[in-house]
Amino acid sequence: MILSISDFLKVPYLIPNQNESTSWLASFIENEETKLLKQILGIAMYNAFIAGLPSYTYSATVATVINREYEYQNSIWKALTVTTGTTPVAGTDWELLSADDKWLLLKNGDTYEYGSITYEWVGLVTALRPAIYSLWLIENARKKTNSGVLKDKMPNTEILSPNYDIVRNWNEWCEYIDDDIENCFYGFMWVNLATYDTGNQWLLVFEEQEEINTVGI
């Protein structure tokens, strides 16, 4: 899972009252993230992507563990000693395993060129946030209990429809993914296809993400 509940602590993707449903929310994020990633990457590349990501991110305030792999500035490093606050640099404390790792660039974003023009891919972390938030708004519009589904109805209070935010955030995800070349996932993958998929299978499994409108909700 590349997103966590900590990715939804600030506006515009703030999910309130997380302490009331931490386990449910974490499970929801993981399930929806997995579905979306499999749609745009395909099963084989999704599995390779998850397997290629280090389990830990370097933190200047947390002691390292010997032989553990860490993510730092789109590269993968192995800790050779126990240190705290020692920035990864090849030497006695760190071994560089993969510089500008392709899976981290896919996750965190990178620039790419097409037709002598430089474009930007924002990365899966940034792209997934609005999608997960939109799906959570849909889920949260209904409260499920053992007795059925409840809809909020409070006296002297007007409950505003979440439809606008659902549509806006979902369509933001669609724009990030797109099926064009400029500043999107598809363009990044098209330019770097040989790096990620030597067999060109990705083009056969990629699922375009369809925009929605409030009428269709």
C-alpha positions, 0 to 999 in steps of 0.5 A: 500500500503506497497511501495510508491514513496519514495522507488524508489529514489535511485539506483538500483530502481531509478525512475527519474522525479517523480515530473512530474507524482507523482499521476500517479506513486503512482497509478501505484505502488499501482495497480501493488503491489496489483496485485502481492500480491494477486497472492502470498497471495491469496485474503483472506490472502491479505485482512487480511494482509492489515487490520493487518498492522498499518497505521503509522510508528513510527518516532523520529521526528514526534509527536505521536497521542494518541490512534494511532497505530504505527509500530516499529521494527516489533511490533505494539504499541499504543501511550498513550500520545503525545510525540516526540522522545520517543522510544516505550517501554511499560509504561506510553507513550506506550502500546504494542499491538503485539510483533513480529507481524506476518504481519510485519514479512511478510512485513519486513522479518524474519529468519526461520528454516527448517531441522535444518538450518536457512534461511532468508526471506527478506520481501515483501518490499524488494521483491516487489521493483524489481518487481515494477521497472521492470513493470515500465520500461515496462510501461515507454518504451512507452509514452501515449498521447491522440493521441496515443503511442509515442516512444522516438527518439532523434537526435544524441542519442542512446537509449538503450533497457531496456530489460536487466533491465526489465528481471533482476529485474523481475527475482530477484522478482521471486527468492525472491518468488520462490517455494522452501524452501531456503531463499524465501517467499515460504519457509517462508510461508511453515514453518509458514503456521499454523501461517498464514493459519490454513485452508491450503488454501494458498497452493491452491491459491499461484501463482508461479512467472515465470521468463522471458528472453529478447527473450520473451519480 
